[in-house]
Amino acid sequence: MSESWVQTVAPTAEPVTLAAARLHMRVGSAPDTAVGITLAADGAVLAADHGLSGDDQVIWSCPTGMVELDGVVTTIDVTSTSAFTIGVNTAAYTASDGTEQFTLIHPDDDLILDLITAARQQVEKDTNSALPTQTWRLSMDEFYLDEIEFPKPNLQSVTSVKYEDVAGDTQTYDDGNYTVDTDGVPGRLALVSGAIWPVTYGGINDVAIIFVCGYTTVPRALKQAILLLVGDYYNNREAQTDKPLSENLAYQRLVAPYKYHTYL
């Protein structure tokens, strides 16, 4: 029988942060967020030990009374080895003993974020699994097994089982008629004793099962595998090396324990 599996809701967050990727690749010396920055004079900020350089960009978060640029991306100009000034609207700032906070934006941040997603998707492909929580749809022409397996570890829940009835109308199958196993790999949906599947219309993809899968906490080894790929993608943007990192022994050892063998 024909089956298809389609992701309907992508992960809302990646398992590897931008800060972790930058640290892994030694890109940018400033931390994601630095606090305790004190204004020394109007528009001047002590920035010792924060690794800032000319044309870096920061997002400012200021205490009460200094919110003119709160959340606005600005470019900084280094005036000495220990201080920098705001590149725009400097006059909006006044001397203060309060605590300011900034988040450094690296010029390649958008690229690195894209590479994190690409690397996560590659790890999912290599392990035949879902890493962060995501939603998928299983489509079938009809119900034909008493037990349905979900080849996307780890199954978290089944949202709904819908089908086209003999009149062509969409119906939701009562969840009291089946039970869901989220402990096993693969996860399973099975009819309870005495329940039967309804008769469908007889068309293509008459059955649609929406389910949520993925790790609630992605294993550290898989995060490290993502970081290895991100570093490889970042340093070899135009062409791969003679041996792609996805074929590297270290990468393979990281993902091997998590590979799920399936027919998909």
FIMIZA-667553 format. One record per residue (C-alpha): residue number from 1; residue in one letter; x, y, z. Coordinates in pm, whole numbers, always signed. Example, Ala and Ser with C-alpha at 12.3 -4.5 7.8 and 13.67 -1.06 7.14 Angstrom:
! residues 2
<r><i>1</i><aa>A</aa><x>+1230</x><y>-450</y><z>+780</z></r>
<r><i>2</i><aa>S</aa><x>+1367</x><y>-106</y><z>+714</z></r>
//
This chain:
! residues 264
<r><i>1</i><aa>M</aa><x>+0</x><y>+0</y><z>+0</z></r>
<r><i>2</i><aa>S</aa><x>+115</x><y>+355</y><z>-69</z></r>
<r><i>3</i><aa>E</aa><x>+238</x><y>+569</y><z>+222</z></r>
<r><i>4</i><aa>S</aa><x>+392</x><y>+915</y><z>+236</z></r>
<r><i>5</i><aa>W</aa><x>+554</x><y>+1104</y><z>+521</z></r>
<r><i>6</i><aa>V</aa><x>+560</x><y>+1485</y><z>+515</z></r>
<r><i>7</i><aa>Q</aa><x>+684</x><y>+1728</y><z>+777</z></r>
<r><i>8</i><aa>T</aa><x>+406</x><y>+1978</y><z>+850</z></r>
<r><i>9</i><aa>V</aa><x>+560</x><y>+2182</y><z>+1132</z></r>
<r><i>10</i><aa>A</aa><x>+935</x><y>+2237</y><z>+1144</z></r>
<r><i>11</i><aa>P</aa><x>+1127</x><y>+2262</y><z>+1473</z></r>
<r><i>12</i><aa>T</aa><x>+1086</x><y>+2596</y><z>+1646</z></r>
<r><i>13</i><aa>A</aa><x>+1448</x><y>+2592</y><z>+1765</z></r>
<r><i>14</i><aa>E</aa><x>+1767</x><y>+2420</y><z>+1660</z></r>
<r><i>15</i><aa>P</aa><x>+1945</x><y>+2186</y><z>+1903</z></r>
<r><i>16</i><aa>V</aa><x>+2270</x><y>+2381</y><z>+1856</z></r>
<r><i>17</i><aa>T</aa><x>+2282</x><y>+2751</y><z>+1935</z></r>
<r><i>18</i><aa>L</aa><x>+2455</x><y>+3019</y><z>+1735</z></r>
<r><i>19</i><aa>A</aa><x>+2687</x><y>+3080</y><z>+2031</z></r>
<r><i>20</i><aa>A</aa><x>+2787</x><y>+2712</y><z>+2046</z></r>
<r><i>21</i><aa>A</aa><x>+2860</x><y>+2705</y><z>+1673</z></r>
<r><i>22</i><aa>R</aa><x>+3066</x><y>+3024</y><z>+1689</z></r>
<r><i>23</i><aa>L</aa><x>+3262</x><y>+2888</y><z>+1985</z></r>
<r><i>24</i><aa>H</aa><x>+3320</x><y>+2556</y><z>+1810</z></r>
<r><i>25</i><aa>M</aa><x>+3454</x><y>+2729</y><z>+1500</z></r>
<r><i>26</i><aa>R</aa><x>+3636</x><y>+3002</y><z>+1696</z></r>
<r><i>27</i><aa>V</aa><x>+3441</x><y>+3265</y><z>+1505</z></r>
<r><i>28</i><aa>G</aa><x>+3411</x><y>+3594</y><z>+1692</z></r>
<r><i>29</i><aa>S</aa><x>+3579</x><y>+3642</y><z>+2026</z></r>
<r><i>30</i><aa>A</aa><x>+3297</x><y>+3817</y><z>+2211</z></r>
<r><i>31</i><aa>P</aa><x>+3034</x><y>+3617</y><z>+2398</z></r>
<r><i>32</i><aa>D</aa><x>+2671</x><y>+3607</y><z>+2291</z></r>
<r><i>33</i><aa>T</aa><x>+2576</x><y>+3837</y><z>+2575</z></r>
<r><i>34</i><aa>A</aa><x>+2798</x><y>+4053</y><z>+2792</z></r>
<r><i>35</i><aa>V</aa><x>+2670</x><y>+4233</y><z>+3101</z></r>
<r><i>36</i><aa>G</aa><x>+2820</x><y>+4481</y><z>+3341</z></r>
<r><i>37</i><aa>I</aa><x>+2911</x><y>+4734</y><z>+3073</z></r>
<r><i>38</i><aa>T</aa><x>+2917</x><y>+5074</y><z>+3242</z></r>
<r><i>39</i><aa>L</aa><x>+2897</x><y>+5408</y><z>+3065</z></r>
<r><i>40</i><aa>A</aa><x>+3211</x><y>+5607</y><z>+3141</z></r>
<r><i>41</i><aa>A</aa><x>+3086</x><y>+5926</y><z>+2972</z></r>
<r><i>42</i><aa>D</aa><x>+2819</x><y>+6031</y><z>+2727</z></r>
<r><i>43</i><aa>G</aa><x>+2830</x><y>+5781</y><z>+2443</z></r>
<r><i>44</i><aa>A</aa><x>+3146</x><y>+5604</y><z>+2565</z></r>
<r><i>45</i><aa>V</aa><x>+3137</x><y>+5251</y><z>+2702</z></r>
<r><i>46</i><aa>L</aa><x>+3412</x><y>+5058</y><z>+2877</z></r>
<r><i>47</i><aa>A</aa><x>+3459</x><y>+4742</y><z>+2672</z></r>
<r><i>48</i><aa>A</aa><x>+3776</x><y>+4587</y><z>+2804</z></r>
<r><i>49</i><aa>D</aa><x>+3807</x><y>+4211</y><z>+2764</z></r>
<r><i>50</i><aa>H</aa><x>+3501</x><y>+4183</y><z>+2541</z></r>
<r><i>51</i><aa>G</aa><x>+3693</x><y>+4128</y><z>+2218</z></r>
<r><i>52</i><aa>L</aa><x>+3510</x><y>+4392</y><z>+2021</z></r>
<r><i>53</i><aa>S</aa><x>+3649</x><y>+4537</y><z>+1703</z></r>
<r><i>54</i><aa>G</aa><x>+3558</x><y>+4810</y><z>+1454</z></r>
<r><i>55</i><aa>D</aa><x>+3237</x><y>+4756</y><z>+1256</z></r>
<r><i>56</i><aa>D</aa><x>+3111</x><y>+4487</y><z>+1494</z></r>
<r><i>57</i><aa>Q</aa><x>+2739</x><y>+4516</y><z>+1549</z></r>
<r><i>58</i><aa>V</aa><x>+2556</x><y>+4493</y><z>+1879</z></r>
<r><i>59</i><aa>I</aa><x>+2200</x><y>+4488</y><z>+2005</z></r>
<r><i>60</i><aa>W</aa><x>+2165</x><y>+4708</y><z>+2313</z></r>
<r><i>61</i><aa>S</aa><x>+1946</x><y>+4648</y><z>+2614</z></r>
<r><i>62</i><aa>C</aa><x>+1944</x><y>+4944</y><z>+2851</z></r>
<r><i>63</i><aa>P</aa><x>+1811</x><y>+5013</y><z>+3201</z></r>
<r><i>64</i><aa>T</aa><x>+1509</x><y>+5233</y><z>+3265</z></r>
<r><i>65</i><aa>G</aa><x>+1556</x><y>+5583</y><z>+3131</z></r>
<r><i>66</i><aa>M</aa><x>+1800</x><y>+5469</y><z>+2863</z></r>
<r><i>67</i><aa>V</aa><x>+1571</x><y>+5285</y><z>+2627</z></r>
<r><i>68</i><aa>E</aa><x>+1609</x><y>+5503</y><z>+2320</z></r>
<r><i>69</i><aa>L</aa><x>+1803</x><y>+5231</y><z>+2137</z></r>
<r><i>70</i><aa>D</aa><x>+1672</x><y>+4927</y><z>+2322</z></r>
<r><i>71</i><aa>G</aa><x>+1670</x><y>+4630</y><z>+2086</z></r>
<r><i>72</i><aa>V</aa><x>+1810</x><y>+4831</y><z>+1794</z></r>
<r><i>73</i><aa>V</aa><x>+2107</x><y>+4696</y><z>+1600</z></r>
<r><i>74</i><aa>T</aa><x>+2389</x><y>+4950</y><z>+1590</z></r>
<r><i>75</i><aa>T</aa><x>+2743</x><y>+4957</y><z>+1458</z></r>
<r><i>76</i><aa>I</aa><x>+3025</x><y>+5042</y><z>+1700</z></r>
<r><i>77</i><aa>D</aa><x>+3340</x><y>+5242</y><z>+1642</z></r>
<r><i>78</i><aa>V</aa><x>+3642</x><y>+5146</y><z>+1849</z></r>
<r><i>79</i><aa>T</aa><x>+3802</x><y>+5457</y><z>+2001</z></r>
<r><i>80</i><aa>S</aa><x>+4071</x><y>+5277</y><z>+2203</z></r>
<r><i>81</i><aa>T</aa><x>+4164</x><y>+4929</y><z>+2314</z></r>
<r><i>82</i><aa>S</aa><x>+3926</x><y>+4955</y><z>+2607</z></r>
<r><i>83</i><aa>A</aa><x>+3631</x><y>+5158</y><z>+2483</z></r>
<r><i>84</i><aa>F</aa><x>+3391</x><y>+5195</y><z>+2195</z></r>
<r><i>85</i><aa>T</aa><x>+3116</x><y>+5439</y><z>+2107</z></r>
<r><i>86</i><aa>I</aa><x>+2776</x><y>+5399</y><z>+1953</z></r>
<r><i>87</i><aa>G</aa><x>+2783</x><y>+5463</y><z>+1581</z></r>
<r><i>88</i><aa>V</aa><x>+2437</x><y>+5623</y><z>+1568</z></r>
<r><i>89</i><aa>N</aa><x>+2231</x><y>+5840</y><z>+1802</z></r>
<r><i>90</i><aa>T</aa><x>+2518</x><y>+5868</y><z>+2048</z></r>
<r><i>91</i><aa>A</aa><x>+2348</x><y>+6163</y><z>+2215</z></r>
<r><i>92</i><aa>A</aa><x>+2066</x><y>+5937</y><z>+2333</z></r>
<r><i>93</i><aa>Y</aa><x>+2297</x><y>+5795</y><z>+2600</z></r>
<r><i>94</i><aa>T</aa><x>+2398</x><y>+5963</y><z>+2922</z></r>
<r><i>95</i><aa>A</aa><x>+2645</x><y>+5865</y><z>+3193</z></r>
<r><i>96</i><aa>S</aa><x>+2508</x><y>+5600</y><z>+3424</z></r>
<r><i>97</i><aa>D</aa><x>+2606</x><y>+5360</y><z>+3695</z></r>
<r><i>98</i><aa>G</aa><x>+2348</x><y>+5113</y><z>+3567</z></r>
<r><i>99</i><aa>T</aa><x>+2419</x><y>+4784</y><z>+3399</z></r>
<r><i>100</i><aa>E</aa><x>+2394</x><y>+4776</y><z>+3022</z></r>
<r><i>101</i><aa>Q</aa><x>+2385</x><y>+4460</y><z>+2813</z></r>
<r><i>102</i><aa>F</aa><x>+2473</x><y>+4392</y><z>+2453</z></r>
<r><i>103</i><aa>T</aa><x>+2458</x><y>+4096</y><z>+2218</z></r>
<r><i>104</i><aa>L</aa><x>+2731</x><y>+4072</y><z>+1956</z></r>
<r><i>105</i><aa>I</aa><x>+2623</x><y>+4010</y><z>+1597</z></r>
<r><i>106</i><aa>H</aa><x>+2888</x><y>+3845</y><z>+1383</z></r>
<r><i>107</i><aa>P</aa><x>+2880</x><y>+3933</y><z>+1010</z></r>
<r><i>108</i><aa>D</aa><x>+2834</x><y>+3564</y><z>+927</z></r>
<r><i>109</i><aa>D</aa><x>+2560</x><y>+3495</y><z>+1185</z></r>
<r><i>110</i><aa>D</aa><x>+2284</x><y>+3447</y><z>+925</z></r>
<r><i>111</i><aa>L</aa><x>+2505</x><y>+3210</y><z>+728</z></r>
<r><i>112</i><aa>I</aa><x>+2596</x><y>+3011</y><z>+1039</z></r>
<r><i>113</i><aa>L</aa><x>+2230</x><y>+2981</y><z>+1138</z></r>
<r><i>114</i><aa>D</aa><x>+2149</x><y>+2841</y><z>+793</z></r>
<r><i>115</i><aa>L</aa><x>+2439</x><y>+2596</y><z>+823</z></r>
<r><i>116</i><aa>I</aa><x>+2313</x><y>+2478</y><z>+1162</z></r>
<r><i>117</i><aa>T</aa><x>+1976</x><y>+2394</y><z>+1006</z></r>
<r><i>118</i><aa>A</aa><x>+2140</x><y>+2219</y><z>+710</z></r>
<r><i>119</i><aa>A</aa><x>+2366</x><y>+2019</y><z>+942</z></r>
<r><i>120</i><aa>R</aa><x>+2076</x><y>+1918</y><z>+1167</z></r>
<r><i>121</i><aa>Q</aa><x>+1880</x><y>+1799</y><z>+863</z></r>
<r><i>122</i><aa>Q</aa><x>+2181</x><y>+1595</y><z>+746</z></r>
<r><i>123</i><aa>V</aa><x>+2212</x><y>+1428</y><z>+1088</z></r>
<r><i>124</i><aa>E</aa><x>+1839</x><y>+1351</y><z>+1079</z></r>
<r><i>125</i><aa>K</aa><x>+1881</x><y>+1196</y><z>+735</z></r>
<r><i>126</i><aa>D</aa><x>+2182</x><y>+990</y><z>+843</z></r>
<r><i>127</i><aa>T</aa><x>+2004</x><y>+862</y><z>+1155</z></r>
<r><i>128</i><aa>N</aa><x>+1656</x><y>+831</y><z>+1003</z></r>
<r><i>129</i><aa>S</aa><x>+1520</x><y>+1020</y><z>+1300</z></r>
<r><i>130</i><aa>A</aa><x>+1385</x><y>+1355</y><z>+1415</z></r>
<r><i>131</i><aa>L</aa><x>+1604</x><y>+1561</y><z>+1647</z></r>
<r><i>132</i><aa>P</aa><x>+1414</x><y>+1863</y><z>+1786</z></r>
<r><i>133</i><aa>T</aa><x>+1038</x><y>+1835</y><z>+1833</z></r>
<r><i>134</i><aa>Q</aa><x>+854</x><y>+1855</y><z>+1500</z></r>
<r><i>135</i><aa>T</aa><x>+521</x><y>+1753</y><z>+1348</z></r>
<r><i>136</i><aa>W</aa><x>+468</x><y>+1509</y><z>+1061</z></r>
<r><i>137</i><aa>R</aa><x>+178</x><y>+1371</y><z>+859</z></r>
<r><i>138</i><aa>L</aa><x>+149</x><y>+1007</y><z>+757</z></r>
<r><i>139</i><aa>S</aa><x>-81</x><y>+964</y><z>+456</z></r>
<r><i>140</i><aa>M</aa><x>-224</x><y>+632</y><z>+341</z></r>
<r><i>141</i><aa>D</aa><x>-486</x><y>+527</y><z>+88</z></r>
<r><i>142</i><aa>E</aa><x>-670</x><y>+322</y><z>+350</z></r>
<r><i>143</i><aa>F</aa><x>-636</x><y>+155</y><z>+689</z></r>
<r><i>144</i><aa>Y</aa><x>-481</x><y>-184</y><z>+626</z></r>
<r><i>145</i><aa>L</aa><x>-293</x><y>-282</y><z>+944</z></r>
<r><i>146</i><aa>D</aa><x>-411</x><y>-320</y><z>+1302</z></r>
<r><i>147</i><aa>E</aa><x>-82</x><y>-165</y><z>+1412</z></r>
<r><i>148</i><aa>I</aa><x>+90</x><y>+133</y><z>+1251</z></r>
<r><i>149</i><aa>E</aa><x>+458</x><y>+211</y><z>+1305</z></r>
<r><i>150</i><aa>F</aa><x>+608</x><y>+560</y><z>+1297</z></r>
<r><i>151</i><aa>P</aa><x>+963</x><y>+547</y><z>+1158</z></r>
<r><i>152</i><aa>K</aa><x>+1067</x><y>+882</y><z>+1299</z></r>
<r><i>153</i><aa>P</aa><x>+1206</x><y>+832</y><z>+1650</z></r>
<r><i>154</i><aa>N</aa><x>+1116</x><y>+945</y><z>+1899</z></r>
<r><i>155</i><aa>L</aa><x>+736</x><y>+943</y><z>+1881</z></r>
<r><i>156</i><aa>Q</aa><x>+594</x><y>+1189</y><z>+2134</z></r>
<r><i>157</i><aa>S</aa><x>+223</x><y>+1183</y><z>+2056</z></r>
<r><i>158</i><aa>V</aa><x>-44</x><y>+1131</y><z>+1792</z></r>
<r><i>159</i><aa>T</aa><x>-244</x><y>+1447</y><z>+1736</z></r>
<r><i>160</i><aa>S</aa><x>-524</x><y>+1308</y><z>+1520</z></r>
<r><i>161</i><aa>V</aa><x>-631</x><y>+1028</y><z>+1287</z></r>
<r><i>162</i><aa>K</aa><x>-848</x><y>+1162</y><z>+1005</z></r>
<r><i>163</i><aa>Y</aa><x>-1001</x><y>+986</y><z>+705</z></r>
<r><i>164</i><aa>E</aa><x>-1238</x><y>+1035</y><z>+414</z></r>
<r><i>165</i><aa>D</aa><x>-1550</x><y>+828</y><z>+475</z></r>
<r><i>166</i><aa>V</aa><x>-1750</x><y>+648</y><z>+205</z></r>
<r><i>167</i><aa>A</aa><x>-1937</x><y>+971</y><z>+132</z></r>
<r><i>168</i><aa>G</aa><x>-1613</x><y>+1163</y><z>+80</z></r>
<r><i>169</i><aa>D</aa><x>-1645</x><y>+1362</y><z>+403</z></r>
<r><i>170</i><aa>T</aa><x>-1352</x><y>+1412</y><z>+640</z></r>
<r><i>171</i><aa>Q</aa><x>-1395</x><y>+1240</y><z>+975</z></r>
<r><i>172</i><aa>T</aa><x>-1180</x><y>+1217</y><z>+1288</z></r>
<r><i>173</i><aa>Y</aa><x>-1135</x><y>+866</y><z>+1424</z></r>
<r><i>174</i><aa>D</aa><x>-1210</x><y>+858</y><z>+1799</z></r>
<r><i>175</i><aa>D</aa><x>-887</x><y>+826</y><z>+1999</z></r>
<r><i>176</i><aa>G</aa><x>-1064</x><y>+588</y><z>+2234</z></r>
<r><i>177</i><aa>N</aa><x>-1039</x><y>+326</y><z>+1960</z></r>
<r><i>178</i><aa>Y</aa><x>-660</x><y>+312</y><z>+1961</z></r>
<r><i>179</i><aa>T</aa><x>-361</x><y>+329</y><z>+2192</z></r>
<r><i>180</i><aa>V</aa><x>-25</x><y>+491</y><z>+2129</z></r>
<r><i>181</i><aa>D</aa><x>+312</x><y>+349</y><z>+2230</z></r>
<r><i>182</i><aa>T</aa><x>+566</x><y>+629</y><z>+2272</z></r>
<r><i>183</i><aa>D</aa><x>+818</x><y>+420</y><z>+2466</z></r>
<r><i>184</i><aa>G</aa><x>+922</x><y>+182</y><z>+2190</z></r>
<r><i>185</i><aa>V</aa><x>+1131</x><y>+247</y><z>+1881</z></r>
<r><i>186</i><aa>P</aa><x>+958</x><y>+273</y><z>+1648</z></r>
<r><i>187</i><aa>G</aa><x>+655</x><y>+429</y><z>+1813</z></r>
<r><i>188</i><aa>R</aa><x>+328</x><y>+254</y><z>+1739</z></r>
<r><i>189</i><aa>L</aa><x>-44</x><y>+314</y><z>+1711</z></r>
<r><i>190</i><aa>A</aa><x>-261</x><y>+5</y><z>+1766</z></r>
<r><i>191</i><aa>L</aa><x>-632</x><y>-66</y><z>+1779</z></r>
<r><i>192</i><aa>V</aa><x>-774</x><y>-150</y><z>+2118</z></r>
<r><i>193</i><aa>S</aa><x>-953</x><y>-479</y><z>+2164</z></r>
<r><i>194</i><aa>G</aa><x>-1282</x><y>-487</y><z>+1973</z></r>
<r><i>195</i><aa>A</aa><x>-1212</x><y>-174</y><z>+1764</z></r>
<r><i>196</i><aa>I</aa><x>-1203</x><y>-180</y><z>+1383</z></r>
<r><i>197</i><aa>W</aa><x>-1083</x><y>+69</y><z>+1127</z></r>
<r><i>198</i><aa>P</aa><x>-1352</x><y>+256</y><z>+936</z></r>
<r><i>199</i><aa>V</aa><x>-1410</x><y>+204</y><z>+565</z></r>
<r><i>200</i><aa>T</aa><x>-1262</x><y>+483</y><z>+355</z></r>
<r><i>201</i><aa>Y</aa><x>-1375</x><y>+651</y><z>+35</z></r>
<r><i>202</i><aa>G</aa><x>-1138</x><y>+458</y><z>-188</z></r>
<r><i>203</i><aa>G</aa><x>-927</x><y>+747</y><z>-315</z></r>
<r><i>204</i><aa>I</aa><x>-563</x><y>+845</y><z>-278</z></r>
<r><i>205</i><aa>N</aa><x>-437</x><y>+945</y><z>+67</z></r>
<r><i>206</i><aa>D</aa><x>-775</x><y>+904</y><z>+231</z></r>
<r><i>207</i><aa>V</aa><x>-606</x><y>+858</y><z>+569</z></r>
<r><i>208</i><aa>A</aa><x>-401</x><y>+1131</y><z>+738</z></r>
<r><i>209</i><aa>I</aa><x>-234</x><y>+1076</y><z>+1075</z></r>
<r><i>210</i><aa>I</aa><x>-73</x><y>+1378</y><z>+1239</z></r>
<r><i>211</i><aa>F</aa><x>+199</x><y>+1297</y><z>+1492</z></r>
<r><i>212</i><aa>V</aa><x>+467</x><y>+1477</y><z>+1693</z></r>
<r><i>213</i><aa>C</aa><x>+816</x><y>+1333</y><z>+1715</z></r>
<r><i>214</i><aa>G</aa><x>+1171</x><y>+1420</y><z>+1817</z></r>
<r><i>215</i><aa>Y</aa><x>+1386</x><y>+1426</y><z>+2128</z></r>
<r><i>216</i><aa>T</aa><x>+1274</x><y>+1639</y><z>+2419</z></r>
<r><i>217</i><aa>T</aa><x>+1648</x><y>+1667</y><z>+2491</z></r>
<r><i>218</i><aa>V</aa><x>+1874</x><y>+1605</y><z>+2193</z></r>
<r><i>219</i><aa>P</aa><x>+2168</x><y>+1379</y><z>+2290</z></r>
<r><i>220</i><aa>R</aa><x>+2500</x><y>+1555</y><z>+2332</z></r>
<r><i>221</i><aa>A</aa><x>+2666</x><y>+1326</y><z>+2075</z></r>
<r><i>222</i><aa>L</aa><x>+2421</x><y>+1436</y><z>+1804</z></r>
<r><i>223</i><aa>K</aa><x>+2477</x><y>+1800</y><z>+1892</z></r>
<r><i>224</i><aa>Q</aa><x>+2849</x><y>+1746</y><z>+1852</z></r>
<r><i>225</i><aa>A</aa><x>+2788</x><y>+1578</y><z>+1515</z></r>
<r><i>226</i><aa>I</aa><x>+2595</x><y>+1888</y><z>+1404</z></r>
<r><i>227</i><aa>L</aa><x>+2882</x><y>+2110</y><z>+1514</z></r>
<r><i>228</i><aa>L</aa><x>+3132</x><y>+1902</y><z>+1314</z></r>
<r><i>229</i><aa>L</aa><x>+2919</x><y>+1944</y><z>+1004</z></r>
<r><i>230</i><aa>V</aa><x>+2868</x><y>+2315</y><z>+1061</z></r>
<r><i>231</i><aa>G</aa><x>+3243</x><y>+2363</y><z>+1086</z></r>
<r><i>232</i><aa>D</aa><x>+3295</x><y>+2162</y><z>+768</z></r>
<r><i>233</i><aa>Y</aa><x>+3026</x><y>+2354</y><z>+579</z></r>
<r><i>234</i><aa>Y</aa><x>+3159</x><y>+2690</y><z>+700</z></r>
<r><i>235</i><aa>N</aa><x>+3521</x><y>+2624</y><z>+609</z></r>
<r><i>236</i><aa>N</aa><x>+3443</x><y>+2453</y><z>+277</z></r>
<r><i>237</i><aa>R</aa><x>+3162</x><y>+2665</y><z>+138</z></r>
<r><i>238</i><aa>E</aa><x>+3245</x><y>+2636</y><z>-232</z></r>
<r><i>239</i><aa>A</aa><x>+3360</x><y>+2276</y><z>-253</z></r>
<r><i>240</i><aa>Q</aa><x>+3397</x><y>+1981</y><z>-20</z></r>
<r><i>241</i><aa>T</aa><x>+3734</x><y>+1843</y><z>+75</z></r>
<r><i>242</i><aa>D</aa><x>+3849</x><y>+1512</y><z>-71</z></r>
<r><i>243</i><aa>K</aa><x>+3663</x><y>+1336</y><z>+211</z></r>
<r><i>244</i><aa>P</aa><x>+3340</x><y>+1502</y><z>+329</z></r>
<r><i>245</i><aa>L</aa><x>+3311</x><y>+1525</y><z>+706</z></r>
<r><i>246</i><aa>S</aa><x>+2985</x><y>+1328</y><z>+695</z></r>
<r><i>247</i><aa>E</aa><x>+3206</x><y>+1032</y><z>+596</z></r>
<r><i>248</i><aa>N</aa><x>+3459</x><y>+1107</y><z>+868</z></r>
<r><i>249</i><aa>L</aa><x>+3516</x><y>+840</y><z>+1131</z></r>
<r><i>250</i><aa>A</aa><x>+3455</x><y>+1080</y><z>+1422</z></r>
<r><i>251</i><aa>Y</aa><x>+3121</x><y>+1188</y><z>+1277</z></r>
<r><i>252</i><aa>Q</aa><x>+3019</x><y>+829</y><z>+1205</z></r>
<r><i>253</i><aa>R</aa><x>+3102</x><y>+722</y><z>+1559</z></r>
<r><i>254</i><aa>L</aa><x>+2891</x><y>+1002</y><z>+1700</z></r>
<r><i>255</i><aa>V</aa><x>+2579</x><y>+919</y><z>+1497</z></r>
<r><i>256</i><aa>A</aa><x>+2613</x><y>+539</y><z>+1479</z></r>
<r><i>257</i><aa>P</aa><x>+2441</x><y>+457</y><z>+1812</z></r>
<r><i>258</i><aa>Y</aa><x>+2141</x><y>+666</y><z>+1708</z></r>
<r><i>259</i><aa>K</aa><x>+2083</x><y>+529</y><z>+1361</z></r>
<r><i>260</i><aa>Y</aa><x>+1737</x><y>+385</y><z>+1310</z></r>
<r><i>261</i><aa>H</aa><x>+1709</x><y>+147</y><z>+1016</z></r>
<r><i>262</i><aa>T</aa><x>+1385</x><y>+186</y><z>+827</z></r>
<r><i>263</i><aa>Y</aa><x>+1243</x><y>+133</y><z>+482</z></r>
<r><i>264</i><aa>L</aa><x>+1201</x><y>+509</y><z>+425</z></r>
//
